[in-house]
C-alpha cells in the first residue's frame, strides 16, 4: 500500500433529466476519522451510504462531504412528510403541558429539517431509486478522487520523510565517529580529571575516586543511544515502505527519536557531540511536523 496524507479534495458532478448535482469531499488532519455530511432537504437518505463509503475508504482525517443540487425551472415540487410532522406535533403538545408559555408555531414546525421535502414532478419510487443510484455512483468518483489526492500528497511526504531519515542516519554516523562517543576518549578525559583531583588532595582515596569516575564513564557512554537511534531509523524506513495508515506508529517513533536525542545531548561532554545532538533534534522536530500529515 502507498503512503497517504490526510489532506485532499475530490469532486464529481452528475445529472439526470432536470436534476444536476455536485459532490465535494475535503479532508484535513485529524486524530481519528471524523466524517461530516451536508445534504440538501430531501436527500437525507443518502447520508448513511455516503458515510459508509468514506469510512471504508479512509482511516484518519476530518472529512467534510457536501452535496449541491440544482433543478431546472418548474421541475421541483414540495411534499410534507406527514409522519415526521405528526411526531413533532405530538412532542410539542406534550411539552406544552409542562411549559404552558411555549407557543406552537406552524412556521416553526415546517422549518424543521425533513418535514418539507422537495420532489420532482411526477416522480415515483422507481425514479427516485434510479436517481439515488446515479448520485451514489458519482459519489464513488468523488471519494476515489479524494483518495487519489491523498495518496499523491502521501508520495511527496514519503520523499520528504525519507530525506529526513537520511539526514538523521548521517548525523548518527557522525556522532558514532566523534571523539566524544569513543569509550577510550571518555576514559582518557576522566583519567585526566582523576590526576587533577589527586594533585589537589581532595581527601578522597585514590580507589574511591577511581570508583566514582568509573561510574561517570558508564553514564557518559552514548553507545546504547546511538544503537537505538539506528534501530528506530530502520523501523521508520520499514513503515514508509509498508504504507497504508502508519501515521500513528510513525508519530510514536518520533517520541522515541526525541528521547534518545535528548539523552545523547545530556550525556555529551564533548562540544562536537553536543552540536551533533542539537542538529539531530532539529531534524527530528521537522520529521515530527511532517508525520502529523500522515494517515
PLY file of the C-alpha trace (Angstrom):
ply
format ascii 1.0
element vertex 295
property float x
property float y
property float z
element edge 294
property int vertex1
property int vertex2
end_header
0.00 0.00 0.00
1.15 3.53 -0.71
1.55 6.20 1.94
-1.38 8.63 2.18
-1.74 12.14 3.52
-4.81 13.23 5.46
-5.20 16.30 3.24
-7.06 16.06 -0.04
-10.01 17.08 -2.19
-12.34 15.18 -4.51
-15.20 16.40 -6.67
-17.65 14.73 -9.04
-20.67 16.02 -10.96
-23.70 14.35 -12.49
-27.13 14.96 -13.93
-30.37 13.08 -14.50
-33.02 14.82 -16.60
-33.85 18.10 -14.82
-31.63 17.38 -11.80
-27.91 18.26 -11.66
-25.58 17.82 -8.72
-22.02 18.07 -7.46
-20.30 16.17 -4.66
-17.33 17.76 -2.89
-15.20 15.89 -0.35
-12.47 17.69 1.58
-10.22 16.25 4.28
-7.65 17.70 6.67
-5.58 16.33 9.54
-7.34 14.68 12.47
-6.53 12.38 15.36
-9.11 9.87 14.15
-11.72 9.72 11.39
-14.49 12.32 11.67
-16.96 12.49 8.77
-19.45 15.35 8.45
-22.10 15.33 5.73
-24.18 18.23 4.42
-27.18 17.08 2.40
-29.99 19.21 0.93
-33.56 18.63 2.11
-34.98 15.51 0.57
-31.61 13.76 0.21
-31.09 12.70 3.83
-31.37 9.04 2.82
-28.02 9.35 1.07
-26.11 10.26 4.24
-25.77 6.72 5.62
-24.40 5.14 2.40
-22.19 8.20 1.83
-20.75 7.95 5.33
-20.15 4.21 4.87
-18.19 4.82 1.66
-15.92 7.33 3.36
-15.30 5.25 6.48
-14.42 2.28 4.26
-12.00 4.26 2.08
-10.26 6.33 4.79
-8.66 5.60 8.15
-7.97 9.08 9.59
-8.76 12.73 8.97
-11.53 15.30 9.40
-13.71 14.91 6.30
-16.43 17.27 5.07
-18.76 15.94 2.38
-21.17 18.32 0.64
-23.89 17.62 -1.91
-25.12 20.55 -4.02
-28.30 20.21 -6.06
-29.61 22.29 -8.98
-33.00 21.81 -10.59
-34.35 23.09 -13.87
-37.15 25.63 -13.50
-40.55 24.10 -12.76
-39.13 20.66 -12.07
-39.47 20.84 -8.28
-42.46 20.39 -6.03
-42.62 20.09 -2.28
-44.14 17.36 -0.18
-44.91 17.41 3.54
-43.70 14.37 5.41
-46.84 13.86 7.48
-45.29 11.14 9.64
-42.49 13.42 10.81
-44.89 16.37 11.24
-47.32 14.30 13.36
-44.43 13.20 15.62
-43.33 16.79 16.09
-46.85 17.97 16.89
-47.26 15.21 19.48
-43.99 16.13 21.15
-44.84 19.83 21.09
-48.21 19.17 22.75
-46.53 17.08 25.43
-44.07 19.90 26.12
-46.90 22.45 26.30
-48.26 20.69 29.40
-45.00 21.29 31.27
-44.23 24.61 29.55
-47.60 26.31 29.00
-45.92 29.55 27.95
-44.26 27.82 24.96
-46.04 28.55 21.67
-46.78 26.07 18.90
-45.84 27.66 15.59
-46.73 26.05 12.26
-43.94 28.02 10.63
-41.51 26.63 13.17
-42.64 23.05 12.61
-42.48 23.35 8.82
-38.96 24.72 9.16
-37.70 21.56 10.85
-35.42 19.58 8.57
-37.22 16.64 6.98
-40.78 17.99 7.32
-40.90 19.71 3.92
-39.18 17.65 1.22
-38.53 18.69 -2.38
-39.59 16.15 -5.00
-39.52 16.06 -8.77
-42.79 16.46 -10.63
-44.30 13.11 -11.46
-41.57 11.27 -9.55
-42.36 7.72 -8.43
-40.40 5.32 -6.22
-38.62 3.66 -9.15
-37.49 7.04 -10.48
-36.28 8.08 -7.05
-34.25 4.87 -6.64
-32.64 5.34 -10.05
-31.75 8.94 -9.16
-30.19 7.88 -5.85
-28.19 5.18 -7.62
-26.83 7.78 -10.05
-25.99 10.10 -7.18
-24.11 7.38 -5.30
-22.22 6.36 -8.42
-20.88 9.90 -8.79
-20.14 9.96 -5.06
-17.88 6.95 -5.62
-15.99 9.03 -8.18
-15.61 11.91 -5.70
-14.34 9.55 -3.00
-11.91 7.98 -5.47
-10.64 11.46 -6.34
-10.16 12.28 -2.67
-8.26 9.04 -2.07
-6.05 9.68 -5.13
-5.27 13.22 -3.98
-4.33 11.98 -0.51
-2.04 9.34 -1.99
-0.35 11.84 -4.31
0.36 14.07 -1.32
1.46 10.99 0.62
4.01 10.13 -2.08
5.51 13.62 -1.77
5.59 13.32 2.01
7.31 9.94 1.74
10.14 11.55 -0.22
10.49 14.34 2.36
10.44 11.91 5.28
12.91 9.60 3.56
15.31 12.52 3.08
14.98 13.49 6.72
15.73 9.92 7.80
18.85 10.06 5.62
19.92 13.21 7.47
19.30 11.53 10.82
21.33 8.48 9.78
24.19 10.72 8.66
24.18 12.59 11.97
24.06 9.37 13.98
27.03 8.04 12.00
28.92 11.30 12.64
28.10 11.04 16.34
29.43 7.47 16.44
32.67 8.61 14.78
33.12 11.66 17.01
35.77 11.64 19.72
33.14 12.28 22.38
31.39 8.99 21.61
34.50 6.81 21.83
34.86 4.98 25.16
38.64 5.34 25.13
38.31 9.12 24.74
35.94 9.28 27.69
38.30 7.17 29.78
41.24 9.39 28.88
39.28 12.51 29.79
38.23 11.03 33.12
41.76 9.83 33.84
42.98 13.38 33.38
40.32 14.59 35.78
41.43 11.91 38.26
45.02 13.15 38.15
43.86 16.72 38.78
41.79 15.63 41.77
44.68 13.66 43.24
47.01 16.62 42.83
44.51 18.88 44.59
44.38 16.43 47.53
40.60 16.31 47.85
40.77 14.00 50.83
39.29 11.06 48.95
41.29 7.91 48.48
42.55 7.02 45.01
40.37 3.89 44.99
37.22 5.89 45.86
37.96 8.44 43.16
38.52 5.68 40.64
35.16 4.12 41.51
33.33 7.44 41.12
35.00 8.16 37.82
34.19 4.64 36.58
30.52 5.31 37.29
30.74 8.60 35.41
32.35 6.80 32.48
29.43 4.37 32.32
26.91 7.21 32.44
28.77 9.10 29.71
28.69 6.14 27.30
26.30 7.03 24.44
26.66 3.75 22.56
23.22 2.46 23.56
21.52 5.67 22.49
23.22 5.56 19.10
22.29 1.90 18.62
18.64 2.62 19.43
18.60 5.58 17.04
19.91 3.33 14.27
17.18 0.79 15.04
14.45 3.47 15.11
15.58 4.86 11.76
15.43 1.37 10.24
11.93 0.85 11.65
10.76 4.20 10.27
12.03 3.23 6.82
10.11 -0.04 7.04
6.90 1.82 7.92
7.33 4.20 4.97
7.82 1.21 2.67
4.81 -0.57 4.18
2.49 2.38 3.51
-1.16 2.45 4.48
-2.37 4.08 7.72
1.00 4.15 9.56
0.81 7.74 10.83
0.18 6.81 14.46
3.15 4.42 14.56
5.42 6.99 12.93
4.26 9.55 15.49
5.19 7.15 18.29
8.62 6.65 16.73
9.25 10.40 16.72
8.78 10.35 20.50
11.43 7.63 20.72
13.73 9.65 18.45
13.37 12.65 20.74
14.00 10.61 23.86
17.27 9.18 22.54
18.44 12.52 21.11
17.77 14.27 24.42
19.70 11.61 26.35
22.56 11.77 23.86
22.86 15.53 24.29
22.59 15.43 28.07
25.31 12.78 28.33
27.68 14.54 25.98
30.82 16.04 27.47
32.17 16.93 24.06
31.42 20.08 22.04
31.26 18.24 18.71
28.94 15.55 20.02
26.69 18.18 21.62
26.45 20.04 18.31
25.52 16.83 16.50
22.87 16.07 19.13
21.33 19.52 18.71
21.29 19.19 14.91
19.66 15.80 15.32
16.89 17.28 17.49
16.18 19.91 14.82
15.76 17.24 12.12
13.60 15.11 14.41
11.32 18.08 15.03
10.92 18.62 11.28
10.22 14.92 10.86
7.53 15.10 13.54
5.81 18.03 11.80
5.57 16.09 8.54
4.39 12.92 10.27
1.35 14.82 11.58
0.07 14.86 7.99
0.27 11.09 7.51
-2.90 8.99 7.63
0 1
1 2
2 3
3 4
4 5
5 6
6 7
7 8
8 9
9 10
10 11
11 12
12 13
13 14
14 15
15 16
16 17
17 18
18 19
19 20
20 21
21 22
22 23
23 24
24 25
25 26
26 27
27 28
28 29
29 30
30 31
31 32
32 33
33 34
34 35
35 36
36 37
37 38
38 39
39 40
40 41
41 42
42 43
43 44
44 45
45 46
46 47
47 48
48 49
49 50
50 51
51 52
52 53
53 54
54 55
55 56
56 57
57 58
58 59
59 60
60 61
61 62
62 63
63 64
64 65
65 66
66 67
67 68
68 69
69 70
70 71
71 72
72 73
73 74
74 75
75 76
76 77
77 78
78 79
79 80
80 81
81 82
82 83
83 84
84 85
85 86
86 87
87 88
88 89
89 90
90 91
91 92
92 93
93 94
94 95
95 96
96 97
97 98
98 99
99 100
100 101
101 102
102 103
103 104
104 105
105 106
106 107
107 108
108 109
109 110
110 111
111 112
112 113
113 114
114 115
115 116
116 117
117 118
118 119
119 120
120 121
121 122
122 123
123 124
124 125
125 126
126 127
127 128
128 129
129 130
130 131
131 132
132 133
133 134
134 135
135 136
136 137
137 138
138 139
139 140
140 141
141 142
142 143
143 144
144 145
145 146
146 147
147 148
148 149
149 150
150 151
151 152
152 153
153 154
154 155
155 156
156 157
157 158
158 159
159 160
160 161
161 162
162 163
163 164
164 165
165 166
166 167
167 168
168 169
169 170
170 171
171 172
172 173
173 174
174 175
175 176
176 177
177 178
178 179
179 180
180 181
181 182
182 183
183 184
184 185
185 186
186 187
187 188
188 189
189 190
190 191
191 192
192 193
193 194
194 195
195 196
196 197
197 198
198 199
199 200
200 201
201 202
202 203
203 204
204 205
205 206
206 207
207 208
208 209
209 210
210 211
211 212
212 213
213 214
214 215
215 216
216 217
217 218
218 219
219 220
220 221
221 222
222 223
223 224
224 225
225 226
226 227
227 228
228 229
229 230
230 231
231 232
232 233
233 234
234 235
235 236
236 237
237 238
238 239
239 240
240 241
241 242
242 243
243 244
244 245
245 246
246 247
247 248
248 249
249 250
250 251
251 252
252 253
253 254
254 255
255 256
256 257
257 258
258 259
259 260
260 261
261 262
262 263
263 264
264 265
265 266
266 267
267 268
268 269
269 270
270 271
271 272
272 273
273 274
274 275
275 276
276 277
277 278
278 279
279 280
280 281
281 282
282 283
283 284
284 285
285 286
286 287
287 288
288 289
289 290
290 291
291 292
292 293
293 294
